[in-house]
Amino acid sequence: MKVLSEERKYSAQDFEKLPEGPPYYQLVKGELIMSPSPALEHQRTSKRLFHMLYTLIEIPKKGEVFYSPVDVYLDEENVFQPDIVVILEGSRAKMTKRGVEGAPDVVVEILSPSTGYYDLTIKKEVYEKSGVKEYWVLDSQRRTFEIYKNTQEGFKLTSQAREKGKVFSEILGIEIDLQEVFS
């Protein structure tokens, strides 16, 4: 990921003034960050997981599932574009003209060489503080899938698997087979 400028802090209002379309930016702790397009394996993993979630969440009308790029406004200094977000019926997050406002119920980040540091540190902390109920971290290279649930003590790892096996989402009440995600 490339930092556009470290000399100035940006706000959500500044972010909204950016032109629509590529290149895509995220606002991370007041810094505009641009990242390259994800690799094909990343996109395949995202596509498979999105399709599964769409089938399990949207078709039975339990909520909505969005894939990147979609702007998620968490506060005045943080507007992220997670790989996938899930907003359940009755969620505190709201869909508006500018994107998702507030913490989605589930946020999915698929690690890439250019984004992994941010996904595992800064963005994870912001997701935790903003009230994301579950944070899913996938690594399509290592074929790992981790689910963190937001508790009173912060994010706690509640389910994980590597290469094969299944993970369970308490928030969504679903089990996901890694072979279906990473095949």
Secondary structure, DSSP 8 states (H G I E B T S, - for coil): -EES-SSS---HHHHHTS-SSSS-EEEETTEEEE-----HHHHHHHHHHHHHHIIIIITTTSEEEEESS--EEEETTEEE--SEEEEETT-S-EEETTEEES--SEEEEE--TTTHHHHHTHHHHHHHHHT-SEEEEEETTTTEEEEEEEETTEEEEEEEEESSSEEEETTTTEEEEHHHHH-
